[in-house]
């Protein structure tokens, strides 16, 4: 179960249609200070014209947000703020860290395109390489919702990933 949880956590929230990746976008996590800054501020730019919604972020900006959820250096409040109803996942943190430690080679990210659904939600493709190899890559469609002036990983997508991994979370009941 822990290996599946590692996949789920590394893949978050994660939940993003299976396609192959060239491997050119494989990244290791950015520095904690970069994540802390990204987590603390809304996506750059003004609201989308006439909607009051935050601007549509790039895949790189969403990638930074997802990495923030998995950053041990961030306080729980900042990390959980990146997920819709994130506070409900607070009890899952110890299992998250254990799973990440047991899967140190995992790589993940968000890649283009980012699709604006026009209703306060975005779709993006999240990729995960559980063992760090292109051969192990899986892709999932993940939705982000506009809340509190920023884009957050949709709670339902986090729950779907956890369900696929057979990891029960009280947040999803």
C-alpha positions as CSV (number, residue, x, y, z in Angstrom):
1,X,0.0,0.0,0.0
2,X,2.8,2.4,0.8
3,X,4.3,2.1,-2.7
4,X,0.9,2.9,-4.2
5,X,0.6,5.8,-1.9
6,X,4.0,7.0,-3.1
7,X,2.7,6.9,-6.6
8,X,-0.5,8.8,-5.6
9,X,1.3,11.4,-3.6
10,X,4.0,12.0,-6.2
11,X,1.3,12.1,-8.7
12,X,-1.2,14.1,-6.7
13,X,-3.9,15.6,-5.7
14,X,-3.4,14.5,-7.3
15,X,-5.4,12.2,-11.3
16,X,-3.9,13.6,-14.7
17,X,-5.0,10.5,-20.0
18,X,-2.1,8.1,-20.5
19,X,0.4,9.4,-23.0
20,X,4.2,8.9,-23.4
21,X,6.7,11.6,-22.6
22,X,10.1,12.3,-24.2
23,X,11.7,12.8,-20.8
24,X,12.9,16.3,-21.6
25,X,10.6,17.8,-19.0
26,X,11.7,15.5,-16.2
27,X,12.6,17.7,-13.2
28,X,13.7,17.3,-9.7
29,X,12.0,19.5,-7.1
30,X,13.0,23.2,-7.0
31,X,14.4,24.7,-3.9
32,X,12.1,25.1,-0.9
33,X,12.4,28.9,-0.9
34,X,11.1,29.0,-4.5
35,X,8.1,26.8,-3.5
36,X,7.4,28.8,-0.4
37,X,7.3,32.0,-2.5
38,X,5.1,30.4,-5.1
39,X,2.7,29.0,-2.4
40,X,2.4,32.3,-0.7
41,X,1.5,34.3,-3.7
42,X,-1.3,34.1,-6.3
43,X,-0.4,33.3,-9.9
44,X,1.1,36.4,-11.5
45,X,-1.0,38.9,-13.5
46,X,-4.4,40.4,-13.0
47,X,-7.7,38.7,-13.0
48,X,-9.0,37.3,-16.3
49,X,-10.8,40.1,-18.0
50,X,-14.3,40.6,-16.7
51,X,-14.5,37.3,-14.8
52,X,-12.8,38.1,-11.4
53,X,-10.9,34.9,-11.8
54,X,-7.1,34.7,-11.4
55,X,-5.2,34.6,-14.7
56,X,-4.9,31.2,-16.4
57,X,-1.5,29.9,-15.2
58,X,1.1,28.2,-17.4
59,X,2.0,24.6,-16.9
60,X,5.2,25.7,-15.2
61,X,3.2,27.7,-12.6
62,X,0.9,24.8,-11.9
63,X,3.9,22.5,-11.7
64,X,5.3,24.8,-8.9
65,X,2.0,24.7,-7.1
66,X,1.9,20.9,-7.1
67,X,5.5,20.6,-6.0
68,X,4.5,22.9,-3.1
69,X,2.0,20.3,-1.9
70,X,4.9,17.9,-1.6
71,X,7.4,20.2,0.0
72,X,8.4,19.2,3.5
73,X,9.9,22.6,4.1
74,X,6.6,24.4,3.8
75,X,4.4,24.7,6.9
76,X,1.3,22.5,6.7
77,X,-0.9,25.6,6.4
78,X,0.8,26.8,3.3
79,X,1.0,23.3,1.7
80,X,-2.7,22.5,2.5
81,X,-3.7,25.9,1.1
82,X,-2.7,24.6,-2.4
83,X,-5.6,22.0,-2.3
84,X,-9.3,22.7,-2.4
85,X,-10.5,22.0,1.2
86,X,-6.8,21.1,1.9
87,X,-7.2,21.3,5.7
88,X,-9.2,18.0,5.5
89,X,-6.0,16.2,4.3
90,X,-3.9,17.3,7.4
91,X,-4.1,13.8,9.0
92,X,-2.6,12.2,5.8
93,X,0.7,14.1,6.1
94,X,2.7,11.4,8.1
95,X,1.8,8.8,5.5
96,X,2.7,11.2,2.7
97,X,6.2,11.7,4.0
98,X,6.8,8.0,4.6
99,X,5.7,7.2,1.0
100,X,7.9,9.8,-0.4
101,X,10.9,8.5,1.5
102,X,10.2,5.0,0.2
103,X,10.1,6.3,-3.4
104,X,13.0,8.7,-3.6
105,X,13.4,8.2,-7.4
106,X,9.9,9.4,-8.3
107,X,9.7,12.4,-10.7
108,X,6.6,14.3,-11.6
109,X,5.3,17.5,-13.0
110,X,2.7,19.4,-15.0
111,X,2.9,19.8,-18.8
112,X,1.1,21.8,-21.4
113,X,-1.5,22.3,-22.4
114,X,-3.4,24.0,-19.6
115,X,-7.1,24.3,-20.7
116,X,-9.4,27.0,-19.3
117,X,-12.9,25.5,-19.0
118,X,-14.4,29.0,-18.7
119,X,-16.2,28.1,-15.4
120,X,-13.5,28.8,-12.8
121,X,-11.8,25.5,-13.5
122,X,-8.7,24.4,-15.4
123,X,-7.5,21.1,-16.8
124,X,-3.9,20.2,-16.9
125,X,-1.8,17.0,-17.5
126,X,0.2,15.7,-14.6
127,X,2.9,13.2,-15.3
128,X,4.5,10.8,-12.9
129,X,7.5,8.5,-13.2
130,X,7.3,6.4,-10.0
131,X,10.9,5.1,-10.4
132,X,12.2,8.0,-12.4
133,X,12.2,6.3,-15.7
134,X,10.3,7.3,-18.8
135,X,9.1,3.7,-19.1
136,X,7.2,4.0,-15.8
137,X,5.5,7.3,-16.8
138,X,1.8,7.8,-16.3
139,X,-0.2,10.8,-17.1
140,X,-3.4,12.0,-15.5
141,X,-5.8,14.8,-16.3
142,X,-6.2,17.0,-13.1
143,X,-8.5,19.9,-12.5
144,X,-7.7,23.1,-10.6
145,X,-10.3,25.4,-9.2
146,X,-10.2,29.1,-8.7
147,X,-10.6,29.8,-4.9
148,X,-9.4,32.7,-2.8
149,X,-7.7,34.4,-5.8
150,X,-5.5,31.4,-6.8
151,X,-5.8,28.0,-8.5
152,X,-5.9,25.0,-6.2
153,X,-5.8,21.3,-7.0
154,X,-9.4,20.0,-6.9
155,X,-10.2,17.9,-3.8
156,X,-12.1,15.3,-5.9
157,X,-9.0,14.7,-8.0
158,X,-6.8,14.2,-4.9
159,X,-9.4,11.7,-3.7
160,X,-9.6,9.9,-7.0
161,X,-5.8,9.4,-7.0
162,X,-5.9,8.1,-3.4
163,X,-8.8,5.8,-4.3
164,X,-6.9,4.4,-7.4
165,X,-3.9,3.7,-5.0
166,X,-6.2,2.0,-2.5
167,X,-5.3,4.6,0.1
168,X,-8.3,5.5,2.3
169,X,-8.4,9.1,3.5
170,X,-10.9,10.5,5.9
171,X,-10.9,13.7,3.8
172,X,-12.6,11.7,0.9
173,X,-15.4,10.2,2.9
